[in-house]
Amino acid sequence: MQMIIHIFGGNMKEMNGKEFKVKRIEKGIVIDHIRQGQSMKILKVLKIDEKHGTPVLVLMFVSSTAFGKKDIIKIEDIALKKKDISIISLLAPDATINVIRNYEVIEKYRVEPPGKIEGVIKCPNSGCITNAKEPVTAKFYVEKKDGIANEIELRCGYCENIVNGEEITKLLI
């Protein structure tokens, strides 16, 4: 099994040539069930990088019975805002978030895309009023993609342009 591990900070130590032991965190979050390859995008939109100043562990391409492969992110000393959770739900609609306090999971929940999202995505339609010099914030309605479980598409609240898949990541503000 090939796995890529990115570490910002130092909460991992090598036990022997092949295994790593990950230290439990006192407080923070673990984002699990991220579709493979999406973890670095999530860190980018959460503005978490090596300058963040707190340990972050990213496991990529981990074996998963549900997805075949998945990513996992573990971040110490962070609490997510509602907007952060909305963004995570757009990039990883199957994700679960574990909230850790005193080394224990105190809350676990599956992300749920909101019905409407404002000021997070830029409309790709150059003719949309949100791209004019008017003081209008882009708003999108989140809709389930027909026939595909946990796949979403966003419909602009002004011009009704549809955005989905990788396009969502590219248009994040």
Secondary structure, 3 states (H helix, E strand, C coil): CCCEEEEECCCEEECCCCCEEECCCCCEEEEEEEECCCHHHHHHHCCCCCCCCCCEEEEEEEEECCCEEEEEEEEECCCCCHHHHHHHHHHCCCCEEEEEECCEEEEEEECCCCCEEECCECCCCCCCHHHCCCCCCCEEEEEECCCCCCCEEEEECCCCCEEECHHHHHHEC
